[in-house]
């Protein structure tokens, strides 16, 4: 039995840690849900990229702008920094992957649409387009969860995205839009997707993307549009707002990952998580034929274990099903911008930090690739089969963007075999000559075979550029491996929890595990009390002690107070069977809905029928923290209060030399042991300091619960009397426990 309790205790602690992180994600972050509508269709576009260099195209990604009336600096910096930067970079596309506006009140608790923020966004984007000198049509701005807070109907009066966004102004109203960059014989396909819910709830219960069957079908169709051209190289990149770890599956269980693996994307670009969880929010996905059940819940490191490669260089051989997922951070606080280049099907990127101001020179090495973030299986296959060799391997290449003319560019390669960086190659790079150049590509020939090595991070590349003003810019050192081997990078624990855990799949397993553990902790001690000869009492605790024994003793003491035990049991059943709260879920503040552990039930925008159980698993940010951070601690503290009362009574009786047979006839402790224990515990029980500590814990639990209730009241404009079970249940139980144990 002790082993069972030990396992349950460890599982409870583990789930508590997981849920604390999930709760912090929800309240510190800005999130939302919406989904593809069957009323809109995807749109396709082909752009013939003019000018050289013909081997490479590049695009810019921005994400999570969060323009806010309470933080005007975000829009001001965007106008002053991004417009001039785009004029220098001259990208073929500008991708803005969601959360264009903030939609939050100053205290961050009320989350709904604010038209002033959208007007500001439109004005700023018009100014940025003008300053950049770019065609407005190459800007693609996606809807993020914040852009759909409280929007009852896409296209309705509160859907400001459709009115003020660039996509909306240009009539790109579909949930899937594709654009192909065509340069010579090469095609580079970009597919943007909007997986937010069609019914936009207010926050905080809007954490996930919700792709529908229709959306997945449209994405599959868009990614397949050039598959008939077998002899022409095609690179495929998708972009959206939500990482796959915060994207739910469709009703049939199909996911975005399934579609992306089918088409072997080069990369999926996203935002949503910002940089507060880490700057290494990247993940390599690869199809595994050795299926294990936990794989749909977790990926424990940034890299999947590579499959054994079988060298098959015949034409039409199946490609490796893999792709990279690259979350880019945010503009809101990090002032981040990404430049992504495709150089002869080699995909590379550089992230730029504008927090320190504008950049005079930006360098993006395009080959050799960073071995930490390249598609290792396909790169290794290309190298073994000498596919596209030597044309793409015979030079070191880098894009250089600068406000001033460049005087020199130098490529440096370092060898780290001896534990420090020894330079083994230093060569000046020459500018690629072209009559009508879109940008400056610098190259230098090299003997790539000299850098073959079984280690993926032995050799490191650095590019140095100097402009005519004498200003020198260096890239960060990047490991490379020409033979396609991948260098390993590990997540931190915070990065793992937001990128490696598939939270949509984890919600219900965690919920039911928590529910049954709580039920177990209530019923098993009661069963022992009623049907077992062995009783867990204070006297036994003096002799045996131990963590497990202490927990069982506390819970059994709780069972001895029927009102408290039935109160906690009834409260737990109430949470499973009845609504938790009632509130206003849309921006207009007219329609009310109620929330259960399954989701929200609200009226449809047409007034006919209801939307049932939407916002699942998003409601996990309310449900799981309440069960693990409020209910469980309250139950344990209540048990401790009742146990302390029994211990105090025992202490009192030992001092007054009364017999305790009248109170406990089953267990007897020697008089000497009673005397020694009372002597040791005199300080604690005379002043009842343990009880005072427990009272402080009760106040802490009530304070945390009060803050959560206050946040929900402001978020959904609700009266606490509309959800008395959720808001008042725990405080009433704690109050009764304090009153009941006031005197021993």
BELURWO-V572925 format. One record per run of one state. SS is the DSSP state (2 for helix, 1 for strand, 0 for the rest). FROM is the first residue (numbers start at 1). LEN is the number of residues. Records with the same first field share a line. If there is no record, write none. Layout:
# BELURWO-V572925
SS = FROM-LEN  FROM-LEN
This chain:
# BELURWO-V572925
0 = 1-1  29-5  35-8  49-3  53-3  63-4  69-2  72-1  90-4  97-4  102-2  105-6  112-3  133-3  142-4  149-11  165-1  170-6  184-2  194-2  197-12  211-2  224-10  240-4  249-7  264-3  271-11  287-6  297-1  299-23  328-8  344-2  354-7  368-8  385-10  403-3  416-6  432-5  438-2  446-2  452-7  468-4  475-3  481-12  502-1  532-6  545-2  560-2  578-3  585-7  596-4  604-6  615-5  657-14  681-1  688-1  717-3  741-4
2 = 2-27  73-17  115-18  136-3  146-3  160-5  166-4  213-11  244-3  256-8  293-4  376-9  448-4  493-8  503-29  538-7  547-13  562-16  620-37  671-10  682-6  689-28  720-21
1 = 34-1  43-6  52-1  56-7  67-2  71-1  94-3  101-1  104-1  111-1  139-3  176-8  186-8  196-1  209-2  234-6  247-2  267-4  282-5  298-1  322-6  336-8  346-8  361-7  395-8  406-10  422-10  437-1  440-6  459-9  472-3  478-3  501-1  581-4  592-4  600-4  610-5
